Amino acid sequence: MYIFYKEKICLTLLGCLTKEVRIAIITPIDSAFRKLKLFLHAEDERISCFFKNSFFYTINGTKGIIVHIPQGRCSQDVMYVFEGIQVVFFGYAGSLNKEVDIGAILEVKMAIESSINQFILNSISDFRQVKVGYSPCMLGDIAVEYRKLASMLGCDIVEMEIVACARAAIKTNNMFSAFVVVSDIPEVEDFWNLNNKVRSVFKKGKDKLIDYIVDYIKEK
């Protein structure tokens, strides 16, 4: 019960601080958060205070926030802090489509949880558009079952946060966009065991996507 109220208090406090925010970038990726912090010159950083970490920035008169969110479904909590703004997600995903290789930069056009629960996202780029499915984890028997379901539903990729965030975005009237870099091909190429050549391709994709997000923010 204590944890529940503590989380509610944190969300309320962050909500008060973000009244003037017009764009939020959210990511569970440590390295992406650090690079965005470097490139955007953090004005007001909140360490281990709201979610993992977060910082504010102002560019061309527009106030924004970068939030380092936790992995999994709990990432959706950040959506309830905002209302009616642009929220952009950056993450990694596993490919279920043989035409989508490691290092590919993708924008999610639809998040699919089931044949009934399917959510259309806000498109803001010219990157390849894909459908994403949900998995609570990336390894083990449970992950295999969720990947099978995602494939059956026509998903190109699978990951742990986007579906939950997309559902919450609808409830909060936020314009939600999501980008991923393909980090692995389940049961074919394991992210933790990529050879140097493939890992280099993955890193180039990640760096290019971070550059795109920074440019997008500056243009806003």
Secondary structure, 3 states (H helix, E strand, C coil): CHHHHHHHHHHHHHHHHCCCEEEEEEECCHHHHHHHHHHHCCCEEEECCCCCEEEEEEECCEEEEEEECCCCHHHHHHHHHCCCCEEEEEEEEEECCCCCCCCCEEEEEEEECCCCCEEECCCCCCCEEEEEEECCCCCCHHHHHHHHHHHHCCCCEEECCHHHHHHHHHHHCCEEEEEEEEEEECCCECHHHCCHHHHHHHHHHHHHHHHHHHHHHHHC
